[in-house]
Amino acid sequence: MRPPHPWFAAFYNAQIVKRLDGDLRSRLELIDGDAEILPGLRLIWTGGHTPGSQAVYLPTSLGRTTCLTGDVCILQRHVTEDMPIGVFSNLVEVYQAVARFRREADAIVPNHDPLLEQQFP
């Protein structure tokens, strides 16, 4: 197994992939599309950044939904300014994912924004 392009080699650990396809395979469940993992805890297929990108919807104790965007939104401004991320495999899927987050989630949390600690103490 190799990354699809040499540029991705820095983000690809062949030993981990080998284990996931080897001795850990029986412990994995591959998800194609959306899935509810536990009551209210959902994986949402987004595509966009990479073909298999996913986000996570978490229920709160107040009955609201928080979206952890994965890599389809890296900064809050990707959501608030409708600005796509810089690296993507499908631009239409990026925009569709953000629109879905806005429709379905009460709070949207991009995973790499340095302002997260201030926005969500």
C-alpha positions in Angstrom: 0.0 0.0 0.0 1.3 3.4 -1.0 0.0 6.9 -0.9 -1.6 8.0 -4.2 1.1 10.7 -4.8 4.6 11.2 -3.3 3.4 14.5 -1.7 1.2 12.5 0.7 4.1 10.4 2.0 4.7 12.7 5.0 1.1 12.0 6.1 1.1 8.3 5.5 2.5 5.8 8.0 2.9 2.5 6.2 3.4 0.6 9.5 0.0 1.8 10.8 -1.8 1.0 7.6 -0.2 -2.5 7.5 -1.4 -3.2 11.1 -4.9 -1.8 10.3 -5.0 -4.2 7.3 -3.4 -7.0 9.4 -3.7 -7.9 13.0 -6.1 -5.0 13.9 -8.5 -5.7 11.0 -11.0 -7.7 13.0 -11.4 -4.8 15.4 -12.3 -2.3 12.7 -15.7 -1.5 11.2 -15.4 0.4 7.9 -18.1 3.0 7.6 -19.4 4.0 4.1 -21.7 7.0 4.5 -23.3 8.1 7.8 -23.6 5.9 10.9 -24.8 6.2 14.4 -22.1 4.7 16.6 -23.9 5.2 20.0 -27.2 6.9 20.7 -26.9 10.4 19.3 -23.2 10.0 18.4 -23.0 10.0 14.6 -20.3 9.8 12.0 -21.2 12.0 9.0 -19.6 11.4 5.6 -18.4 14.7 4.1 -15.9 13.9 1.4 -14.4 17.2 0.2 -11.0 17.2 1.9 -10.4 13.6 1.0 -12.8 11.1 -0.5 -13.3 9.4 2.9 -13.5 12.4 5.1 -15.9 12.3 8.0 -17.3 14.6 10.7 -18.7 13.7 14.1 -22.0 14.9 15.6 -22.0 14.8 19.4 -25.2 15.3 21.5 -24.9 17.6 24.4 -26.6 17.4 27.8 -28.8 20.3 26.7 -30.2 18.3 23.8 -28.2 20.2 21.2 -25.8 18.9 18.5 -22.1 19.8 18.2 -20.3 19.1 15.0 -16.6 18.2 15.0 -15.8 19.0 11.4 -12.8 16.8 10.8 -10.6 18.3 8.1 -13.3 19.7 5.8 -13.2 22.9 7.9 -9.9 23.7 9.6 -10.6 27.2 10.8 -13.8 28.9 12.0 -13.6 31.3 9.1 -14.1 28.3 6.8 -17.6 28.2 8.3 -18.4 31.8 8.9 -17.0 33.2 5.7 -17.9 30.2 3.5 -14.3 29.9 2.6 -13.1 26.5 1.4 -10.1 24.8 2.9 -6.9 25.1 0.8 -6.4 21.4 0.1 -9.4 19.4 -1.1 -10.3 16.6 -3.4 -13.8 17.9 -4.3 -14.8 21.5 -3.9 -18.5 20.9 -4.3 -18.4 18.4 -1.4 -16.6 20.9 0.8 -19.4 23.4 0.3 -22.1 20.8 0.7 -20.6 19.6 4.0 -20.5 23.1 5.5 -24.1 23.7 4.4 -25.1 20.5 6.1 -23.3 21.4 9.3 -25.2 24.7 9.3 -28.5 23.0 8.9 -28.0 20.2 11.4 -25.7 21.4 14.1 -26.1 23.9 16.9 -22.3 24.4 17.3 -19.7 23.8 14.6 -16.1 23.1 15.8 -13.3 23.1 13.2 -10.5 21.0 14.6 -7.4 23.0 13.9 -8.4 26.6 14.7 -6.1 28.2 17.3 -9.0 30.2 18.6 -10.9 27.1 19.8 -10.0 27.5 23.4 -11.4 31.1 23.4 -14.6 30.2 21.4 -15.4 27.0 23.4 -13.9 27.3 26.9 
